[in-house]
Amino acid sequence: MRAMTIYQLTDCLHEGRKARVSGDQIATIVSGWLAELGVHSPLADDFAYAVQTGDWATAHAIGTHLSIDVTVATRA
């Protein structure tokens, strides 16, 4: 059985906005947050891929551009 990792996303542009999601939900949540600002960016998918593959340097670099922080919340 494969362990599921839950990530905490924090929207740095909206105080208190956080989401705890599985890796396959990251792009959807980030894209939704961007859409609220009238923005569409392929970086949401790149960000999700970097997080899911454990490429934290890339994930944090992209997250900075998107104004989103990510941390590992839990591993089950």
N, C-alpha and C positions, 0 to 999 in steps of 0.2 A: 504494500500500500504506500502510495506516494504522500509525503507530508505536504500540507497546504500552508503556504505562508500568507499572512495577512499584513498588508502595508497600511500605514497611516499617511494620508496625503493632507497637507495643510496649504490652503489657499492664502498666500501672503498678502493679497490685495483686499481680502475681506476678513476682518477680524473675527476670530472664532469659528471660521468655516473649516471643518475637517471632515474627512471621510475615511473609514476603515474598509478596505476592499481587498479582494483577491487580485492576483496579478492580471487575470484576464479582464478585469473591470477597470483597470487604470486608464486606458485610452478613452473609454466611454465617459468616465467622470471628468477627466481633464478636458476633453473636447466639449463637454457640456458647460463647464465653467468658462472656457474660452468663448463659446457661442453667446453666453450672456453678455460678453463684452463686445460682441459683433466681430469676433475673430475666428478664423479657421486656420489651423496650422498642422502640417504633417509632423511637426515636432511632438505632438501628443502621442503618436504611434512610436516614434523613435524613443521617447521618454519611457513608455511602457516596456518596450523591448529591452532597453538598457537595465531597467529595474529587474525585470524577470530573469535576465541572464546574469545578474549580479555585477554588471559593469557600473560600479558606483561612481567612478570618476565622471563617466559620461552622463549618468543619471543626474548627478548633482549639477553638472555644467548646464544641461538642458533645463533642469528644474529652475535654475537661476534665471534663465531667459524667459521661462513661463511664469515666474513668480510662484513656484510651488515647491514645497519641501516634502521629502519622502523619508520615512523611517520604517524599519521592520517593526510591526506591532506585536505579532505573535507567529510562532511556528507550531503547527499542530501535527 
